[in-house]
Amino acid sequence: MSVPKSSFEAAMTFGLRGASLMLKVAVPSAMPSIFTGLTQGMSVACAALMVAEMLGVDSGLGWYINWQRGWADFARMYAAVILICLTFMAVTSLLTLVRKRVLRWKEGET
């Protein structure tokens, strides 16, 4: 919906129709929005996973944090928190690398 009609018209002038039109015009135009959604969704999923682990399971890092907090072993508790942060940063970095690779055609555009 956000792709300008003129982009479709220009592509049709070059002979694109049907699936080619979608794959060569619509999908590339939607990719920046798709990656924004992936990044936001991943952030929400990580937060929801932590809450779920802290409340409802008998294993996982959320459970481990609560368990160490209960024993007042704050060094291990914060080590688990740092591990979660590093995991989140690694996934975010991977997603950023994929985004840069997929959207390299958009480099330099503001």
HELIX and SHEET records of a PDB file:
HELIX    1   1 LYS A    5  THR A   13  1                                   9    
HELIX    2   2 GLY A   18  LEU A   21  1                                   4    
HELIX    3   3 MET A   22  ALA A   26  3                                   5    
HELIX    4   4 VAL A   27  GLY A   56  1                                  30    
HELIX    5   5 LEU A   61  GLY A   70  1                                  10    
HELIX    6   6 PHE A   74  VAL A  102  1                                  29    
HELIX    7   7 ARG A  104  LYS A  106  5                                   3    
END                                                                             
